[in-house]
Amino acid sequence: MPVPATLTVRQTDALADRVLERCRAGGVLDADAASPDWARFHEFRAELYRTFVVPTTTLTPLAARVLYGLSAMHRPTSVAVLGCYAGNLMAWVAGPVLGPGADGTGRSVLGLDVDAQAVALAESNLTHAGFGAGARVVAGDAFDADTHAAGTAWDLLLIDIDVPGARKSGYPRVLERWLPHLAPGAMVVAHDICHPVFRWDLDRYPDFVRDRGAAATLTLPVDECGLEVSRWPG
């Protein structure tokens, strides 16, 4: 799905709708899931742009919309982000759950990163953007799922870890650790699935999720990094 270099806001919204419709057709979103409220999204986006400090990011406007839309349509009660860095990707998937104006009753979001400075920045970003108290960021190892995941059945898992010396090849191993803690019907989103630098790390990741029981998985080349969206039976 080639994306033109320059799109208007309206064109980007429309393209995001097409991507999310493909997710419906591919079985990673429920067929009757309501489309995102883009007006509400734009209010949320303006608040993030006003308050967030992000030293560097590869996230494009289209990918941000798709992440937000996946969460808004999946309607998770619990979200975990592995490799949250400054909280940028985390914010887009957490926005519909605990973002400004969201009804966060009974909902929780957890961000994990091994970099304590990144965690502190993520905490500051989320606080200044007005995220609810259920959004937590913890300095910790994502592979230690028994510590960080225990006690919650996670509805949405976003993987964006970068392991020193192994880079993105750790995705299957970290997912294996979290699988016992996923809720029925859980969605797993893997960032960077299309990035040429990580081609050899992630080439077989879609096969891995199928082998581990995913009911559906779909590669979304929304930008150079791309997303792999997988859905477990439920």
N, C-alpha and C positions, 0 to 999 in steps of 0.2 A: 504494500500500500504506500506508494511514493507520496510524500507530503511536500507541497510547494514551499519554496524558501520563505515566502512572505504571504501570510493570510490575514484577513481582517478578523476582528473579534467574532463577528457573526459567522464567518466561514469556518473558523476554528470550532465554534460551538456545533455547527452542523456536521463537521467531520467527526467530532467526538461522538455525536449521536449515531453516526454510521458505524463507528467502531463498537459502540455499546450494543447496537442492534446485532452486529456480528457475534457478540458475546452471547446474546440471547439465542441466536440461531445455533451457535456452537455448544450450547448446553452448560456454559459456565455461569450464566445468569438465568434465573427463572424466566420462563416465557412471559409471565404476567407482571414482571417487575416494572414499577412505574419509572418513567424517564426522569432524569434529574431536573430540578428547578434551576435553570441557568441564571435567572435573575438573582436568586439567592447565592448561587456560586460566585457571581461577580461581586456581590457585597463582601463575601468571605475573602475572595482573592484580593480585593482592595485593602482589607484589613491586614492580611498577611504581607502584602507589599509595603504597607506603611510601617509595620512593626518588626518584621523578621530581619535578622542579620545572618546572611549565609555567605561565608567566604568564597565558596566555589560550588557550582552545581552543573550537572549535565541535563537536568530536567527541563523539558520544553513545555510551552504553554499547552500543547495538545496532550502530552503525557500527564500533566497535572490535572487536566479535565477528566481524562480517562480514569486516573486513580480516584479522584473525587466521585466520579460517576459510578464506578464499581462499588464503592462503599455505600453510596446513597441508595443504590438499587439492591444491593445484597442485604442491607440493613443489619449489620452485625451488632451484637451486644458487647463483644469483646474483641479487641484488635491488638496484635503484637507485631512490633516492627523490629527486625533483627538487623542491626547496623544502622541506627537512626541518625548518626552523625549530628548535624545541627538541628535536626527535627524537620527538615524540609519535606521529604517524601512522607514522613510520618504525619505532618500537618494535613496533607491532602486526603489521606485515607481516614484520618481521625476527625476531620472537619464535620462530616455529617453525623458523627457519633457524639463528640464532645466539644465541637467548635463553638464560637460565639453564636448565641441564639438557638443552639440545638438543645433538645430535651435530653439531657444526659442521665436521666434517672435509671439507675441499675446498670449503667454502661461503664466500661473500663477500657483504657488504652495503655499499653506498656511499650516503651521504647528501650532498647538495649544497645549499648555500645561499649567497647573496651577502653575508649579514649575518654578519660574523665573531663578533659577540657571541652570536648565536643558535647558531652552530656550536660555540662553546666550551661553551655550556650543554648542547647536545645531547651532546657528548663526555662531559661530566660525568655527565649522566643515564644514558647507556648504561653507563659504567664502574661507577657505583654500583649499577645494576640487575643487573650481572653478565653483560653481553653478552660474547661471545667476541671474540678479537683480530681476527677477520676482519671485524668491523663498523667501518667507517671513516666519519668525517664530515670533509668538506673545504669550505673557503671557496672557492667558485668559481662561475662562470657556467654554468648548466645548458645554455645554448645552445651552449657549446663542447664538443659531444659528442666531437669527434675527439680532444680532450685527455683527457677524463674517462672516456669509454666504451671507448676503444681497448684491444684485447687481451682483451676479455671478451665473450662472447655472453650477453646479459642475458636471464634467464628471466622476470623480473617487474619492471615499471617502474611506479612510482607518481608521478603528476604532481600537484603542488600549488603551482606557482609563482604569484607575484603580481607582475607587472611594473609598475613605476611608470609611470603614464600610460596603460598598456594593460591592466592588471589580468589577467584570465584569458584574454583574447583571444590570448595567446601560446601556449596549449596546442597548437594544430595545428603551429605553427612549431617548437616544441621537440620535439614528437614526430617531425616530419619529420627533424630532425637525428639522432635516436636510432634511427630505423627500421633503418638499415644495420647497427646493432650489436645488434639483437635476435636471440635464439636462435629456431630453429624451434619453433613452438608457444607462443611467448611470450605472457604476459598483460600488458595495460596497464590500469591503474586510474587514472581521472581523478576527483579530488575536487572538490566544489562544482558538479557538473553541474546540480543542481536549484535552486541558490540563486537567489532572485529578483533579487538585486543583479547577478548575473553572467548573467542570462538572455540578453542580447544578445551577450555574449562567447562563450557556449558553445552557442547554439541549434543550430548546424550541426555541432558537433563529432562527433556520432554518424555523420552523413553523411560527414564527412571520413575517419574511420577505415575506413568501408566502402570508400570510394574508394581508400584506400591499401592495401587488400588484406586487411583483417581478415576472418577466417572467420565470426566472430560478434561481436555487441556487444549489451550489455544495460544499460538504465538501471535503477538500483536506488534508488528514493526512500525510503531507510531513515530519513532525517531531512530537515530543511530543506535541508541541503547536498547530499546524495545522492552516488552513485558511478556512474560509467560504467565497466563492465568489458568489455574487448575481448580477443579471442583471435586470434592469428595462426595461419595454417596450419603444421602441423609433422608 
